[in-house]
Amino acid sequence: MAVRRTQVQTTLNGEETDFLCEPRQSLLEVLRDELGLTGTKEGCNNGNCGACSVLVNGRVANACCVLGVEAENAEITTIEGIADGDKLHPLQQAFLEEAALQCGICTPGFIVSSKALLDSEPELDEERIRFWLAGNLCRCTGYDKIVRAVLKAAGTSDNG
């Protein structure tokens, strides 16, 4: 028996997008498997690591815990939508400059989550960043470089 697929209309990285998905497919599966946006990573697949963090209507969400059908009429931003064309977002640039990445599995989730923080609270300190990013896990960097990168990006004039 064929599984019925649902048509979903959404705004994805600033562009109107339609896709078909099964009712049980997660947004993570839709992004990666149906839409080819592989920047969003699968880590734990149960909402504990933050590797799949995306913005849904401006709020951080674990894409593995959101159904694709829930994207109907939503505004979704993935790591692919953070840069402005070929120009890196200040967070992305700071992550490079501060060497705040190693294997790269967690990096997209950290950048997306950090962008949400900068968008809502441009004046930050280390304690606030560490609290905000507690839902994002990294097994490689030890977090200090990530925090320094977010602080550096917060110090730029345009967090766009």
N, C-alpha and C positions, 0 to 999 in steps of 0.2 A: 504494500500500500504506500503510495507516494505521500510525503509530508507536504501539506499546504504551506506555501511561502507567502509572506505578507509583504506588501509594498510599503516602504517607509520613506517619507519625505522629510528631509532635515537640512540644516545648514552645516556644512562640514568645512572647517578651516576657511570660513568666509564665503563659500560657494554653495548655492542651492544644489542639493544632491538627492537622488532617489536610489534606493537599493531594495533588493529582495532578500528576505531572510526567513529562516524557520522561526517559529514562535519561541523555541527554547534556546536559540543561539545567543550567546553573549555579545555585547558590543565589541569586546576584544576580538572574538572570532570574526565578526563582520568586518571590522577594520582591517584585520590582517588577511583573512582568507577571501573575502568577497570584494573588498575595495583596494587591496594591495598596499595598504598603509602599514608597513612593517616596522615603523619606528616605535610604535607602542609595543612594549615587550610583555611576554607572558613570564611571570615568575612563579608565584605560588598557586595561582588560579583559584584562590579563595579569599582574596581581599586583605591579606596580611602583609604584603611586601611593598605595595605601591609602585611596582615596576610598570604597571599598566595605567597609571594615572593619566586621565584626560580631564578637560574642562567640559562640563555639561551646564549650559546656561551660566557660565562664569564661575561655577563651583567645582572643586576637585571631586572626582569620582573614580573609583576603581572600575575600569572597563570590564573586568572579569565578573563583576557583580551587578552589572546593568545589562538588561536584555536589549538586544538590538532594536526590538519593536518599541522600546521606551524612548528611542531617539526621535520618534515622530514629533515634528514641529519644534525640535530642540536645536540649540546652537552648540555644536561639538567642536572643540579645538584639541588637536593632537599635537605631538611634537613637530610634525610636518608643517603645522600652521603657525609656529612661533616665530620663525625667521620672516623677514620681509624680502621675499625673493632670494637673491644671493647675499643679502646683508643679514648677518647674524643678529639675533636679539642680544642686547647687552648681557643677559644671563648666559647665553651660549658662549659668547666671547669670554666672559669671566671664567666659565668652567674650563675653557681651553687654557687661558692665561694662568690660572691657579692650579692647573693639573688636577682638577676635581673629578677625574674619571679614570677608571682603569679598564675593567672588562667591558663596560658600557651597557650592561643589562639594566641597571637601575637608573642610569643617567637620564633618559627621557622622562621618566616619572619624577625625578627630582627637579628637573627644569620646569616641567608643567606645573608641579605643585608650588615651586618657588615663584613662578610667574603669577599665580593666583595670589600668593602672599604679597608680592610687590604691588600688584594692582589694587589690593585692598588696604595695605599698610606700607606706604613708601618709606616711612621712618622706622628703621628696624635696629634691633640689637641682637647679639648672639643668642641670648636666652630665648627671645621670641622666635628666631629662626629655628633653633633646635626643637622647641615645642611644636611649631607648625609642621616640621618635617618628621615628626616622630612616627608617622605612618609609612614612611619610606625607608626601606632597609637597604644597606649596602654591606657586602661582605669583603670589599677590597680596600676602600680608601680610609676608613676610620673616621669619616665625617668632618674632620677639621678643615680639610681643603674645600669641601662642599660649602660649609658655613662661610668660609672666607670668600668664596666665589659669590655667594648670595649677597654678602655685605658689600663686596666690590660693585656688583650690579646695582645695588640700592644706592650707591654713591654716584651713579651716572645721572646725567640730567634728563635723559629720555629712556624710560623703561618700556615704552611703546608696546 
